[in-house]
Amino acid sequence: MAISKVLIASFLLSTLLIQFVQATTPTPAPAGSVISPAPGGFIDCDAACLVRCSKSSRPNLCQRACGSCCKRCNCVPPGTYGNYDKCECYASLTTRDGKRKCP
């Protein structure tokens, strides 16, 4: 009898924990949406760059560059490539060689 009460209690606690984790875990924005902040807020650069670099052949390098651009501009263009017109600051950042810095 006592074991069944413990099993029921542990099942209920694990169910509540799973629901809490699912409710607090951020979901990345869909690839077709513009990833920009709410008025007066900041975007989640990690999630935005994860979407942006999802098809990159060098995802770690892409995410590092995207992250630094996102922190400066507080904006990431939608999709996995192009769309620089949606975030002018992101598009204007260049390397010392004059090449586009942001993926």
VOPA-392451 format. One record per residue (C-alpha): residue in one letter; x, y, z. Coordinates in steps of 0.5 Angstrom, whole numbers, plus 500, padded with zeros to 3 digits. Layout:
N
AXYZ...
//
This chain:
103
M500500500A506505502I509503496S504505491K503512494V510513493L509511486I503515485A507521488S513520484F509520478L505526479L512530481S515528475T509530470L509537474L516537472I516535465Q510541464F514546468V520545463Q516545457A513551459T519555461T523552455P524558449T522555442P526558436A522562431P520559425A525560419G520565415S519570421V523576422I527575428S527582432P526585439A519587442P519594443G524596448G526589449F532584447I532578443D534571444C541571440D542564441A535562439A535566433C542564431L541557432V535558426R540562422C545557422S541551422K543549415S551552415S556547413R560550419P555551424N559553430L563559426C556561424Q553561430R559565433A559570428C552571428G552572436S556577436C552581430C546580434K549583440R551589437C545590433N539586437C536584430V537577426P535577419P529571418G531565414T538561413Y541566408G540573405N534577407Y539583410D534588408K530586414C536588419E540594416C545594422Y546586421A548587414S552593415L558590419T564588415T571585417R577588416D578586409G571589407K567582407R560581410K562579417C555577419P552570416
//
